[in-house]
């Protein structure tokens, strides 16, 4: 799971890159499915499907609200097998 605190949005788009900058996955989910609220901030858990190789990855998360507001978050993480 990739967790991002980006506020209440209508759509969430996730792009995952490997350490060389190559896109290894992209997907989206409706923002109305916020996982919960943590310290007053809405957060979303994105399930990265499929097999994953060990390594360092970066995720860029874009959220878009109905009023056109765009929110962006970046996450760095590692997969160890």
Secondary structure, DSSP 8 states (H G I E B T S, - for coil): -EEEE--S-SEEEEEEEETTS-EEEEEEEEGGG--EEETTEEEEEE---S---SEEEEEEEEEE-TTS-EEEEEEEEEE--
